[in-house]
């Protein structure tokens, strides 16, 4: 009698060998899925934490500007400042990547 696993695409000598191999395969699949899920959760947390850092830094920056006497009340001024910050960050990132 030929024992064949459609899941693994292999032949086995006994049913027990086949079932053990399939169980091991399913275990590895579950472990890989768990690892991917954990990586996704870490990535989502990093995004959330990064966003919170940007928000807090922006709040600090605008308070410092106001304390220094700069008028940054209009949304246009804030948008231009933020674009300047983003461009500066990208320039620094590019410079760091070259080094």
C-alpha positions in Angstrom: 0.0 0.0 0.0 1.3 3.5 -0.9 0.7 6.2 1.7 0.7 9.6 0.0 0.2 13.1 1.6 -1.6 15.5 -0.7 -0.6 18.3 1.8 3.1 17.6 1.5 3.1 15.9 -1.9 5.2 13.0 -0.6 5.0 9.3 -0.1 5.4 7.7 3.3 6.0 4.1 4.5 3.4 4.3 7.2 0.2 6.2 8.1 1.9 7.3 11.3 4.9 8.7 9.5 2.5 10.6 7.2 0.4 12.0 10.0 3.5 13.0 12.0 5.0 14.8 9.0 1.7 16.6 8.3 1.4 17.6 11.9 4.9 19.0 11.9 4.2 20.9 8.7 1.0 22.4 10.1 2.9 23.4 13.3 5.5 25.2 11.2 2.7 27.0 9.3 1.1 28.2 12.5 4.4 29.3 13.9 5.2 31.3 10.7 1.7 32.9 10.8 2.3 33.9 14.4 5.7 35.3 13.6 4.2 37.4 10.7 1.4 38.6 13.0 3.8 39.7 15.6 6.0 41.5 13.1 2.9 43.3 11.8 1.9 44.3 15.3 5.4 45.6 16.0 5.3 47.6 12.7 1.9 49.1 13.6 3.2 50.0 17.0 6.3 51.7 15.5 4.0 53.7 13.2 1.7 54.8 16.0 4.7 55.7 18.3 6.4 57.6 15.4 3.2 59.5 14.7 2.8 60.4 18.4 6.5 61.6 18.4 5.9 63.8 15.4 2.7 65.3 17.0 4.4 66.0 20.3 7.5 67.5 18.5 5.3 69.7 16.4 3.4 70.9 19.4 6.7 71.7 21.2 8.1 73.4 18.1 5.1 75.7 17.6 5.1 76.6 21.3 8.8 77.5 21.0 8.1 79.7 17.9 5.3 81.5 19.7 7.5 82.0 22.8 10.1 83.5 20.5 7.6 86.0 19.0 6.9 84.3 15.7 3.3 84.4 14.4 2.3 80.9 13.3 -1.4 81.0 13.9 -2.6 80.6 10.3 -2.9 77.2 8.8 -1.0 78.4 5.8 2.0 79.3 8.0 1.8 76.0 9.8 1.6 74.1 6.5 4.6 75.9 5.1 6.6 75.3 8.3 5.7 71.6 8.3 6.7 71.2 4.6 10.0 72.9 5.5 10.5 70.4 8.4 9.7 67.5 6.1 12.1 68.7 3.4 14.8 69.2 5.9 14.3 65.8 7.4 14.5 64.2 3.9 17.7 66.1 3.1 19.2 64.9 6.4 18.1 61.4 5.7 19.7 61.5 2.2 22.9 62.9 3.7 23.0 60.2 6.4 22.4 57.5 3.8 25.5 58.7 1.8 27.7 58.4 4.9 
